[in-house]
Amino acid sequence: MKMDGTTKMKFLFIISLMVLCFSCSSSTESDPAGACETVINAHGPGFLKVINRLNQHIEVFLPEYALAANVRPRVCEIYGLAVGKRSIELSLCADNNCSTYSNTKNLTVTIEDGKTHTIEVTDSFFDN
């Protein structure tokens, strides 16, 4: 199949975009949790990223959305949220089903248009 100059440039542009998108979604050294899973609303307008660095499950509860998500150990999840102050409840699960909790922390975060607010849950997260 023969391509003219314009078609060839479009093809190269599309391939370049695909490579760029793939590299953005793959694991990086700074995020050993790996590529994030999108839980709700991939289009935002703002985003909450929760990285569970623990060896236990945690639960993310977003009361304004009536959404509870069980985040597996060493997993990263992204939630597309409306812009503004958002209440978030993070709980350390006592079992893999998150039927009971050993500790809970309530946070209020500000979600900004086109930006990602990151919460990293580490060993000391539930200490205070």
C-alpha positions in Angstrom: 0.0 0.0 0.0 1.4 3.3 -1.1 1.0 6.4 1.2 1.3 10.0 0.2 3.3 12.4 2.4 0.3 13.6 4.4 -1.0 10.1 5.1 2.4 9.0 6.1 2.7 11.9 8.6 -0.7 11.2 10.1 0.3 7.5 10.5 3.5 8.4 12.2 1.7 10.9 14.5 -0.8 8.3 15.5 1.9 5.7 16.2 3.8 8.3 18.2 0.7 9.1 20.3 0.1 5.4 21.0 3.7 4.9 22.2 3.4 8.0 24.4 0.2 6.8 25.9 1.5 3.3 26.5 4.6 4.7 28.3 2.5 7.0 30.5 0.3 4.2 31.7 3.1 1.7 32.5 4.9 1.2 35.8 7.6 3.6 36.7 10.4 3.4 39.3 8.6 6.1 41.4 5.4 4.1 41.5 6.1 0.5 42.3 2.4 0.0 42.8 2.3 -0.2 39.0 -0.1 1.3 36.5 -3.3 2.7 38.1 -6.7 1.3 37.6 -9.4 3.8 36.8 -12.4 3.2 39.1 -14.9 5.9 38.1 -15.1 8.7 35.6 -11.9 8.6 33.6 -12.6 12.1 32.2 -12.5 13.9 35.6 -12.5 16.9 35.5 -10.3 16.4 38.6 -8.7 13.2 39.9 -7.9 11.4 43.2 -5.1 8.9 43.0 -4.9 6.4 45.9 -1.7 4.2 46.1 -1.9 1.3 48.6 1.7 0.5 49.5 0.5 -1.9 52.3 0.3 -5.7 52.3 -3.3 -5.4 53.4 -6.5 -4.3 51.6 -7.8 -0.8 52.3 -11.2 0.6 51.5 -11.7 4.0 49.9 -15.2 5.5 50.7 -16.4 8.6 48.8 -19.7 9.5 50.7 -20.7 12.2 48.1 -20.6 9.5 45.4 -21.9 6.6 47.6 -18.9 4.7 46.4 -16.8 2.2 48.4 -13.8 0.6 46.7 -11.7 -2.3 48.1 -8.1 -1.5 47.1 -5.9 -4.6 47.0 -2.4 -4.6 48.4 0.3 -2.8 46.3 -2.3 -1.4 43.9 -3.0 2.2 42.6 -6.5 3.4 41.8 -7.7 6.7 40.2 -11.1 8.3 40.8 -12.4 11.0 38.5 -14.2 13.5 40.7 -15.9 16.9 40.5 -13.8 19.9 41.4 -14.0 21.2 44.9 -13.5 19.9 48.5 -14.2 16.2 48.8 -14.6 14.0 51.9 -12.7 10.7 51.8 -12.8 7.9 54.3 -9.9 5.4 54.1 -10.1 2.3 56.2 -7.6 -0.5 56.9 -9.4 -3.7 56.3 -9.2 -6.5 58.9 -9.8 -9.1 56.1 -9.6 -9.3 52.3 -13.3 -8.5 51.9 -13.2 -5.4 54.0 -16.1 -6.6 56.0 -14.5 -5.2 59.2 -11.9 -2.5 59.7 -9.0 -2.2 62.1 -8.5 1.6 61.6 -10.1 4.5 59.7 -9.0 7.9 58.7 -11.2 10.8 57.4 -9.7 13.3 55.1 -10.9 16.4 53.2 -9.1 17.1 50.0 -9.4 19.8 47.3 -9.8 18.4 43.8 -8.7 20.8 41.1 -9.6 20.9 37.4 -7.2 18.9 35.4 -5.0 18.0 38.4 -4.5 14.8 40.4 -4.5 14.8 44.2 -2.4 11.8 45.4 -2.9 9.9 48.7 -0.2 7.4 49.4 -1.1 4.8 52.1 2.1 3.6 53.8 2.8 1.8 57.1 2.5 5.0 59.1 -0.6 6.4 57.4 -3.1 5.3 60.0 -0.8 6.2 63.0 -2.2 9.6 63.7 
